[in-house]
Amino acid sequence: MSAPTPTPRTDAAWSSSFDGKQLSAGQTARALRECSQKLESELAALRSENATLRAAQKACEACDEPTAFEVRQLRAELAAERARLDWLESDAGVDWQWSSSALTIRRAVIDAAMKEDAQ
């Protein structure tokens, strides 16, 4: 048997037999390697961010600082105390203090007197 004889083709004929968008095996391997490296670097960044967030969460759970709800509650209580003091320093509050005995001045009593004065 004789060896097959290749048919002569030009480079142009050879190139035209392929789609222009096709990649060679080497180009495909490089593209996959670049994509893999990009994904690995993104994964490393996400893992770092996750570790940072977990550490921040643990630090937040361990701290003794008040939560936003507790701060709002404390601010509301402070505002109520300021309103009581303002009323006690007003003319109506001073008159009320003179007419009341020292033992009856409590927050609830002051609040009731403030409501009565507001009507």
PEPE-V234569 format. One record per pair of residues at least 4 apart in sequence whose C-alpha atoms are under 6 Angstrom apart, sorted by the first residue. I is the first residue (numbers start at 1). J is the second residue. D is the distance in whole Angstrom. If there is no record, write none. Layout:
BEGIN
i	j	d
I	J	D
I	J	D
END
This chain:
BEGIN
i	j	d
23	27	6
23	28	6
32	36	6
46	50	6
66	70	6
82	86	6
87	93	5
88	93	4
88	94	6
89	93	6
107	111	6
END
